[in-house]
Structures are given as C-alpha cells and as structure tokens.
Amino acid sequence: MVVHRSGPGKAARRASMGVVSEQATGSVYDVMGGAEAVLRLARAWHARVLADEVVSHAFSHGFRDDHDVRLAAYWAEQLGGPATFTETMGDQSTVLRMHSGNGEHQDMDRRAEACFAQALEDAALPADPRLRAALTDWFRWGVDVMDSHPETADDVPAGLPFPRWSWDGPVC
C-alpha cells in the first residue's frame, strides 16, 4: 500500500510559490506573512502614494519619519496581529481625527486603493486570490472608515473601538 503524505514540505513549497491553501487557518495577518509582510506592504504603499500626483497631496504637510512602521503596526493589529499599535502608539479615535476634516475626496481614495493593489505586488505578498480579495476589501473598508468624518475632526468621538478585520470582513 502506498501512502501519500502532504506534510510540511509540500505546504512550504506552495507558500514559497505564493499559493495559500483554501484550508489555511489563522488570521489574515498570519497568512499574509506576519510582521515582515505587513511592513513591506506599508512601505510599498507609502512609496506608491508619495509618487502619485493626487494622493501625495495628503502627505504635503509632512509626516513622521516612522510613518511606515506606525502604519504597519496599525494594519497588523487590524488584520489579527499583535496589539502593538494600541498598546504603544495610539487609539482609533486619534487616528480617525488625523484623517478627518479634509472634505470629500473620492478620487484620491480610489487612487489610494489602486496604489494599494499595486503595493501588494511590490511587497511580494502571496498571490492567493482569497488573500488578495480579503486585503483589498479590508483596505477599501478602511478608507471608508477614515472618510467617516469629512467635515471636522471635532465630530470624532473619544474611545472608539479599534477596528479589526477577519476573512469574513469587519469584526464587531
């Protein structure tokens, strides 16, 4: 009798080829590759938006030297990673206030989403369609959250819960 084993060797080969099994378990954060992958993605997205003639306007006032590290911590926590952002950097109300009071800017938002889709490639994240769909849906949702107070940051309530995302969408 011949026994076929799929063992970790096959899974590792599939992961190295950018294929994530439909049966993959774990958070989006884990499947995308953890902290290193999120940081690569944050850096790739930030480079793309700074190069975009429309989206770069959002950064024309300047930004922190560690913006990409802070962004990666924020994204990681939303996607199921460690609570580094909320334990050491800030909370949802503060982040939302930073992005509020800038009026409506749908064109900029769509371009930021396009930069994100390109950054997935730049960051060499797994090409698995389920992962890519989860990430692009999450990013679009996140843009909508950031746009929730276009008139003034004064409308953002204190103590907002930190938003999280799973394979099935927002976690309440």
MODELLER restraints for C-alpha pairs under 7 A, 6 or more apart:
rsr = mdl.restraints
at = mdl.atoms
rsr.add(forms.Gaussian(group=physical.xy_distance, feature=features.Distance(at['CA:14:A'], at['CA:20:A']), mean=6.97, stdev=0.5))
rsr.add(forms.Gaussian(group=physical.xy_distance, feature=features.Distance(at['CA:18:A'], at['CA:126:A']), mean=3.96, stdev=0.5))
rsr.add(forms.Gaussian(group=physical.xy_distance, feature=features.Distance(at['CA:18:A'], at['CA:127:A']), mean=5.04, stdev=0.5))
rsr.add(forms.Gaussian(group=physical.xy_distance, feature=features.Distance(at['CA:18:A'], at['CA:128:A']), mean=6.39, stdev=0.5))
rsr.add(forms.Gaussian(group=physical.xy_distance, feature=features.Distance(at['CA:19:A'], at['CA:126:A']), mean=6.12, stdev=0.5))
rsr.add(forms.Gaussian(group=physical.xy_distance, feature=features.Distance(at['CA:19:A'], at['CA:127:A']), mean=6.20, stdev=0.5))
rsr.add(forms.Gaussian(group=physical.xy_distance, feature=features.Distance(at['CA:19:A'], at['CA:128:A']), mean=5.14, stdev=0.5))
rsr.add(forms.Gaussian(group=physical.xy_distance, feature=features.Distance(at['CA:20:A'], at['CA:128:A']), mean=5.47, stdev=0.5))
rsr.add(forms.Gaussian(group=physical.xy_distance, feature=features.Distance(at['CA:27:A'], at['CA:79:A']), mean=6.71, stdev=0.5))
rsr.add(forms.Gaussian(group=physical.xy_distance, feature=features.Distance(at['CA:27:A'], at['CA:80:A']), mean=5.33, stdev=0.5))
rsr.add(forms.Gaussian(group=physical.xy_distance, feature=features.Distance(at['CA:27:A'], at['CA:166:A']), mean=6.60, stdev=0.5))
rsr.add(forms.Gaussian(group=physical.xy_distance, feature=features.Distance(at['CA:28:A'], at['CA:79:A']), mean=5.55, stdev=0.5))
rsr.add(forms.Gaussian(group=physical.xy_distance, feature=features.Distance(at['CA:28:A'], at['CA:80:A']), mean=6.48, stdev=0.5))
rsr.add(forms.Gaussian(group=physical.xy_distance, feature=features.Distance(at['CA:28:A'], at['CA:166:A']), mean=6.45, stdev=0.5))
rsr.add(forms.Gaussian(group=physical.xy_distance, feature=features.Distance(at['CA:28:A'], at['CA:167:A']), mean=6.55, stdev=0.5))
rsr.add(forms.Gaussian(group=physical.xy_distance, feature=features.Distance(at['CA:29:A'], at['CA:76:A']), mean=6.18, stdev=0.5))
rsr.add(forms.Gaussian(group=physical.xy_distance, feature=features.Distance(at['CA:29:A'], at['CA:79:A']), mean=5.04, stdev=0.5))
rsr.add(forms.Gaussian(group=physical.xy_distance, feature=features.Distance(at['CA:29:A'], at['CA:80:A']), mean=5.38, stdev=0.5))
rsr.add(forms.Gaussian(group=physical.xy_distance, feature=features.Distance(at['CA:29:A'], at['CA:81:A']), mean=5.66, stdev=0.5))
rsr.add(forms.Gaussian(group=physical.xy_distance, feature=features.Distance(at['CA:32:A'], at['CA:125:A']), mean=6.30, stdev=0.5))
rsr.add(forms.Gaussian(group=physical.xy_distance, feature=features.Distance(at['CA:32:A'], at['CA:126:A']), mean=6.52, stdev=0.5))
rsr.add(forms.Gaussian(group=physical.xy_distance, feature=features.Distance(at['CA:35:A'], at['CA:76:A']), mean=6.92, stdev=0.5))
rsr.add(forms.Gaussian(group=physical.xy_distance, feature=features.Distance(at['CA:37:A'], at['CA:125:A']), mean=6.85, stdev=0.5))
rsr.add(forms.Gaussian(group=physical.xy_distance, feature=features.Distance(at['CA:38:A'], at['CA:72:A']), mean=5.57, stdev=0.5))
rsr.add(forms.Gaussian(group=physical.xy_distance, feature=features.Distance(at['CA:38:A'], at['CA:76:A']), mean=6.31, stdev=0.5))
rsr.add(forms.Gaussian(group=physical.xy_distance, feature=features.Distance(at['CA:39:A'], at['CA:69:A']), mean=6.56, stdev=0.5))
rsr.add(forms.Gaussian(group=physical.xy_distance, feature=features.Distance(at['CA:39:A'], at['CA:72:A']), mean=5.04, stdev=0.5))
rsr.add(forms.Gaussian(group=physical.xy_distance, feature=features.Distance(at['CA:40:A'], at['CA:123:A']), mean=5.21, stdev=0.5))
rsr.add(forms.Gaussian(group=physical.xy_distance, feature=features.Distance(at['CA:41:A'], at['CA:119:A']), mean=6.14, stdev=0.5))
rsr.add(forms.Gaussian(group=physical.xy_distance, feature=features.Distance(at['CA:41:A'], at['CA:120:A']), mean=6.36, stdev=0.5))
rsr.add(forms.Gaussian(group=physical.xy_distance, feature=features.Distance(at['CA:41:A'], at['CA:123:A']), mean=5.09, stdev=0.5))
rsr.add(forms.Gaussian(group=physical.xy_distance, feature=features.Distance(at['CA:42:A'], at['CA:68:A']), mean=5.60, stdev=0.5))
rsr.add(forms.Gaussian(group=physical.xy_distance, feature=features.Distance(at['CA:42:A'], at['CA:71:A']), mean=6.32, stdev=0.5))
rsr.add(forms.Gaussian(group=physical.xy_distance, feature=features.Distance(at['CA:42:A'], at['CA:72:A']), mean=5.44, stdev=0.5))
rsr.add(forms.Gaussian(group=physical.xy_distance, feature=features.Distance(at['CA:43:A'], at['CA:68:A']), mean=5.55, stdev=0.5))
rsr.add(forms.Gaussian(group=physical.xy_distance, feature=features.Distance(at['CA:44:A'], at['CA:119:A']), mean=5.08, stdev=0.5))
rsr.add(forms.Gaussian(group=physical.xy_distance, feature=features.Distance(at['CA:44:A'], at['CA:122:A']), mean=6.05, stdev=0.5))
rsr.add(forms.Gaussian(group=physical.xy_distance, feature=features.Distance(at['CA:44:A'], at['CA:123:A']), mean=6.02, stdev=0.5))
rsr.add(forms.Gaussian(group=physical.xy_distance, feature=features.Distance(at['CA:45:A'], at['CA:115:A']), mean=6.13, stdev=0.5))
rsr.add(forms.Gaussian(group=physical.xy_distance, feature=features.Distance(at['CA:45:A'], at['CA:116:A']), mean=5.48, stdev=0.5))
rsr.add(forms.Gaussian(group=physical.xy_distance, feature=features.Distance(at['CA:45:A'], at['CA:119:A']), mean=5.03, stdev=0.5))
rsr.add(forms.Gaussian(group=physical.xy_distance, feature=features.Distance(at['CA:46:A'], at['CA:68:A']), mean=6.94, stdev=0.5))
rsr.add(forms.Gaussian(group=physical.xy_distance, feature=features.Distance(at['CA:48:A'], at['CA:115:A']), mean=5.65, stdev=0.5))
rsr.add(forms.Gaussian(group=physical.xy_distance, feature=features.Distance(at['CA:49:A'], at['CA:55:A']), mean=5.44, stdev=0.5))
rsr.add(forms.Gaussian(group=physical.xy_distance, feature=features.Distance(at['CA:49:A'], at['CA:56:A']), mean=5.46, stdev=0.5))
rsr.add(forms.Gaussian(group=physical.xy_distance, feature=features.Distance(at['CA:49:A'], at['CA:112:A']), mean=6.47, stdev=0.5))
rsr.add(forms.Gaussian(group=physical.xy_distance, feature=features.Distance(at['CA:49:A'], at['CA:115:A']), mean=6.25, stdev=0.5))
rsr.add(forms.Gaussian(group=physical.xy_distance, feature=features.Distance(at['CA:50:A'], at['CA:56:A']), mean=4.55, stdev=0.5))
rsr.add(forms.Gaussian(group=physical.xy_distance, feature=features.Distance(at['CA:54:A'], at['CA:108:A']), mean=6.04, stdev=0.5))
rsr.add(forms.Gaussian(group=physical.xy_distance, feature=features.Distance(at['CA:55:A'], at['CA:108:A']), mean=5.37, stdev=0.5))
rsr.add(forms.Gaussian(group=physical.xy_distance, feature=features.Distance(at['CA:55:A'], at['CA:111:A']), mean=6.68, stdev=0.5))
rsr.add(forms.Gaussian(group=physical.xy_distance, feature=features.Distance(at['CA:55:A'], at['CA:112:A']), mean=6.24, stdev=0.5))
rsr.add(forms.Gaussian(group=physical.xy_distance, feature=features.Distance(at['CA:73:A'], at['CA:84:A']), mean=6.03, stdev=0.5))
rsr.add(forms.Gaussian(group=physical.xy_distance, feature=features.Distance(at['CA:73:A'], at['CA:85:A']), mean=5.19, stdev=0.5))
rsr.add(forms.Gaussian(group=physical.xy_distance, feature=features.Distance(at['CA:74:A'], at['CA:85:A']), mean=5.33, stdev=0.5))
rsr.add(forms.Gaussian(group=physical.xy_distance, feature=features.Distance(at['CA:76:A'], at['CA:82:A']), mean=6.90, stdev=0.5))
rsr.add(forms.Gaussian(group=physical.xy_distance, feature=features.Distance(at['CA:77:A'], at['CA:83:A']), mean=5.37, stdev=0.5))
rsr.add(forms.Gaussian(group=physical.xy_distance, feature=features.Distance(at['CA:77:A'], at['CA:85:A']), mean=6.80, stdev=0.5))
rsr.add(forms.Gaussian(group=physical.xy_distance, feature=features.Distance(at['CA:78:A'], at['CA:163:A']), mean=5.99, stdev=0.5))
rsr.add(forms.Gaussian(group=physical.xy_distance, feature=features.Distance(at['CA:78:A'], at['CA:164:A']), mean=4.17, stdev=0.5))
rsr.add(forms.Gaussian(group=physical.xy_distance, feature=features.Distance(at['CA:78:A'], at['CA:165:A']), mean=5.69, stdev=0.5))
rsr.add(forms.Gaussian(group=physical.xy_distance, feature=features.Distance(at['CA:79:A'], at['CA:164:A']), mean=6.10, stdev=0.5))
rsr.add(forms.Gaussian(group=physical.xy_distance, feature=features.Distance(at['CA:79:A'], at['CA:165:A']), mean=5.27, stdev=0.5))
rsr.add(forms.Gaussian(group=physical.xy_distance, feature=features.Distance(at['CA:79:A'], at['CA:166:A']), mean=6.52, stdev=0.5))
rsr.add(forms.Gaussian(group=physical.xy_distance, feature=features.Distance(at['CA:91:A'], at['CA:162:A']), mean=6.87, stdev=0.5))
rsr.add(forms.Gaussian(group=physical.xy_distance, feature=features.Distance(at['CA:92:A'], at['CA:160:A']), mean=5.80, stdev=0.5))
rsr.add(forms.Gaussian(group=physical.xy_distance, feature=features.Distance(at['CA:92:A'], at['CA:161:A']), mean=6.54, stdev=0.5))
rsr.add(forms.Gaussian(group=physical.xy_distance, feature=features.Distance(at['CA:92:A'], at['CA:162:A']), mean=5.30, stdev=0.5))
rsr.add(forms.Gaussian(group=physical.xy_distance, feature=features.Distance(at['CA:93:A'], at['CA:156:A']), mean=6.49, stdev=0.5))
rsr.add(forms.Gaussian(group=physical.xy_distance, feature=features.Distance(at['CA:93:A'], at['CA:157:A']), mean=6.60, stdev=0.5))
rsr.add(forms.Gaussian(group=physical.xy_distance, feature=features.Distance(at['CA:93:A'], at['CA:158:A']), mean=5.62, stdev=0.5))
rsr.add(forms.Gaussian(group=physical.xy_distance, feature=features.Distance(at['CA:93:A'], at['CA:159:A']), mean=6.13, stdev=0.5))
rsr.add(forms.Gaussian(group=physical.xy_distance, feature=features.Distance(at['CA:93:A'], at['CA:160:A']), mean=5.42, stdev=0.5))
rsr.add(forms.Gaussian(group=physical.xy_distance, feature=features.Distance(at['CA:96:A'], at['CA:146:A']), mean=5.82, stdev=0.5))
rsr.add(forms.Gaussian(group=physical.xy_distance, feature=features.Distance(at['CA:96:A'], at['CA:156:A']), mean=6.99, stdev=0.5))
rsr.add(forms.Gaussian(group=physical.xy_distance, feature=features.Distance(at['CA:97:A'], at['CA:153:A']), mean=4.77, stdev=0.5))
rsr.add(forms.Gaussian(group=physical.xy_distance, feature=features.Distance(at['CA:97:A'], at['CA:156:A']), mean=6.21, stdev=0.5))
rsr.add(forms.Gaussian(group=physical.xy_distance, feature=features.Distance(at['CA:99:A'], at['CA:146:A']), mean=5.88, stdev=0.5))
rsr.add(forms.Gaussian(group=physical.xy_distance, feature=features.Distance(at['CA:100:A'], at['CA:146:A']), mean=6.92, stdev=0.5))
rsr.add(forms.Gaussian(group=physical.xy_distance, feature=features.Distance(at['CA:100:A'], at['CA:147:A']), mean=6.70, stdev=0.5))
rsr.add(forms.Gaussian(group=physical.xy_distance, feature=features.Distance(at['CA:100:A'], at['CA:149:A']), mean=5.23, stdev=0.5))
rsr.add(forms.Gaussian(group=physical.xy_distance, feature=features.Distance(at['CA:100:A'], at['CA:150:A']), mean=5.34, stdev=0.5))
rsr.add(forms.Gaussian(group=physical.xy_distance, feature=features.Distance(at['CA:100:A'], at['CA:152:A']), mean=5.86, stdev=0.5))
rsr.add(forms.Gaussian(group=physical.xy_distance, feature=features.Distance(at['CA:100:A'], at['CA:153:A']), mean=4.84, stdev=0.5))
rsr.add(forms.Gaussian(group=physical.xy_distance, feature=features.Distance(at['CA:101:A'], at['CA:149:A']), mean=6.33, stdev=0.5))
rsr.add(forms.Gaussian(group=physical.xy_distance, feature=features.Distance(at['CA:101:A'], at['CA:150:A']), mean=4.66, stdev=0.5))
rsr.add(forms.Gaussian(group=physical.xy_distance, feature=features.Distance(at['CA:101:A'], at['CA:151:A']), mean=4.43, stdev=0.5))
rsr.add(forms.Gaussian(group=physical.xy_distance, feature=features.Distance(at['CA:101:A'], at['CA:152:A']), mean=3.71, stdev=0.5))
rsr.add(forms.Gaussian(group=physical.xy_distance, feature=features.Distance(at['CA:101:A'], at['CA:153:A']), mean=5.15, stdev=0.5))
rsr.add(forms.Gaussian(group=physical.xy_distance, feature=features.Distance(at['CA:102:A'], at['CA:150:A']), mean=5.49, stdev=0.5))
rsr.add(forms.Gaussian(group=physical.xy_distance, feature=features.Distance(at['CA:102:A'], at['CA:151:A']), mean=6.55, stdev=0.5))
rsr.add(forms.Gaussian(group=physical.xy_distance, feature=features.Distance(at['CA:103:A'], at['CA:150:A']), mean=4.42, stdev=0.5))
rsr.add(forms.Gaussian(group=physical.xy_distance, feature=features.Distance(at['CA:103:A'], at['CA:151:A']), mean=5.53, stdev=0.5))
rsr.add(forms.Gaussian(group=physical.xy_distance, feature=features.Distance(at['CA:104:A'], at['CA:150:A']), mean=5.89, stdev=0.5))
rsr.add(forms.Gaussian(group=physical.xy_distance, feature=features.Distance(at['CA:109:A'], at['CA:143:A']), mean=6.77, stdev=0.5))
rsr.add(forms.Gaussian(group=physical.xy_distance, feature=features.Distance(at['CA:113:A'], at['CA:140:A']), mean=6.64, stdev=0.5))
rsr.add(forms.Gaussian(group=physical.xy_distance, feature=features.Distance(at['CA:117:A'], at['CA:136:A']), mean=6.87, stdev=0.5))
rsr.add(forms.Gaussian(group=physical.xy_distance, feature=features.Distance(at['CA:134:A'], at['CA:167:A']), mean=6.15, stdev=0.5))
rsr.add(forms.Gaussian(group=physical.xy_distance, feature=features.Distance(at['CA:138:A'], at['CA:165:A']), mean=6.74, stdev=0.5))
rsr.add(forms.Gaussian(group=physical.xy_distance, feature=features.Distance(at['CA:149:A'], at['CA:155:A']), mean=6.60, stdev=0.5))
rsr.add(forms.Gaussian(group=physical.xy_distance, feature=features.Distance(at['CA:149:A'], at['CA:156:A']), mean=6.85, stdev=0.5))
rsr.add(forms.Gaussian(group=physical.xy_distance, feature=features.Distance(at['CA:164:A'], at['CA:170:A']), mean=5.91, stdev=0.5))
rsr.add(forms.Gaussian(group=physical.xy_distance, feature=features.Distance(at['CA:164:A'], at['CA:171:A']), mean=5.36, stdev=0.5))
rsr.add(forms.Gaussian(group=physical.xy_distance, feature=features.Distance(at['CA:165:A'], at['CA:171:A']), mean=5.46, stdev=0.5))
